[in-house]
Amino acid sequence: MRAIITINGREYAATLPDNDTVRQLAAQFPINETFQKSGNHEFFCKLKKGVDVSELSGTSDIHKNGIYYFEGWRALSFVYRDMNISPYKVVLLGNFNDDVCPVLEAAEVDVTIGMEAVE
């Protein structure tokens, strides 16, 4: 699945695999939320509804330009810095096609981000 993610009014393409978890996320599109900077490595928001991640493996090693989900908080996360977040584990939902790290690193503490599927 391809998605368009709008950060501060600028659009970025992302690719997400075809699986049940991503389909559950896409059922919530369009998402327009205020994302908060956290840990100097990501922006996240709590989704209104969680998604089932039981078919996916969790990881503590996150990578820049990755789109992740943390089940414990129903958190959708966009990562701009490689990091090990042990003891926490997240699941990878997809990746930005372009490098959005400079944009996220320079962003304020809160940023409005939209996400929608494209054909």
Secondary structure, DSSP 4 states (H G I P E B T S, - for coil): -EEEEEETTEEEEEE--SSHHHHHHHTTPSEEEEEEEETTTEEEEE-SS----TTS--BSEE-TTEEEEEGGGTEEEEE-S-EE-TT--BEEEEEESS--HHHHHHS-SEEEEEEEEE-
